[in-house]
Amino acid sequence: MDILDRYINQLLEKSTPQAPIWNLENIRAGKPPTWNYMDGCMIKAIIELYHITHNQQYLKFADDFIDYFVKDDGSILSYRPEEYNLDHVNAGKTLFDLYELTGKVKYRKAIDTVYSQLLHQPRTARGNFWHKMIYPNQIWLDGLYMAQPFYMQYEVTYNQCKNCADSYQQFANVYSLMRDTRNGLYYHAYDETRKMFWCDKVTGLSDNFWLRAMGWYAMALIDTMEIMPPSLAMEKSELNRIYKELIVSMLPYQDEKTGMWYQVVNRGGIKPNYLETSGSAIFAYAIMKSVRLGFLDSYYFQYGEKAFEGICNTYLSEENGELQLGGICLVAGLGNKEMREGTFEYYMREPIVKNEAKGVAPLILAYIETLFSSMKTKSPA
């Protein structure tokens, strides 16, 4: 799709490690460049684009970007493991590929730097990582994507799989704690102490089914299963069952016309709920990738492809000679100093933006899956 190639190149041409155009959170806050999950999402997508296109431009951009942050001793600019913020683990996923592709020893050292956080990350009584030190005793669906694929890859690659079962168990805990058995959807967050103002005092759960949070969880499952070793065949099969249940549960809520999903998934008919780009792109990617890897039957591919095409038709447009991707929820969370209470009204009042990494990166990943599919179609029998 030439328009997406053009859009990606437009973003790269306007971005540097010091000022990536897609990081609207930092831009709006006037912050200096940081090691963060938004850039991590983008660079990971660009690396995957390199793998399928073999375009050296993409590898050079990714390498230059991460090289800016990683010092020779493996320490990382602005990153402090002792903050115990799972979001900061996400960018560490880029280091595995970049170490293999470039041979830079500092990337291998930096992998250990990021892993050192997980070794000491505080945990709930059930054994799940706290989402952040500033959110004690809490599990957020977001955190599964931020940390678990990195955790599993480190264990498989460098630690003889010693803690692979721990990663699996954290998914199993989320399944038992955060899934609504009536509709198969997952609540955004869980407070083990049941003390936070946003949670139900009996269940500990937040109030709503936020699209992107469930998307992060779906990506976490598929990306972790991809890495799991043969020794965890039974556990992998169980995660596959959990993953398929999630996708099947999401399909009744897919918009018939566009193939997208709503910001609050199960309340599409209530204004001002809207079809949201980032979560829809994540599910498009996850569904198509899981078909390619054999975790879903080929029948499901159509649902991911429809979502991908719907996003492009609905929210990818040209303004003043430049492409724009709209419909992206900037950020959503729970608690903190602001009154982020997790109500329907809360998810509606968070800003909707354009060209932001959390929408752009998964759309690139979904685009890559369409390229894989096209290659398969063109291959001789």
Summary of the structure (lengths in Angstrom):
residues: 381
radius of gyration: 19.5
end to end distance: 24.2
largest distance: 59.8
contacts: 1304
relative contact order: 0.11
helix: 58%
strand: 9%
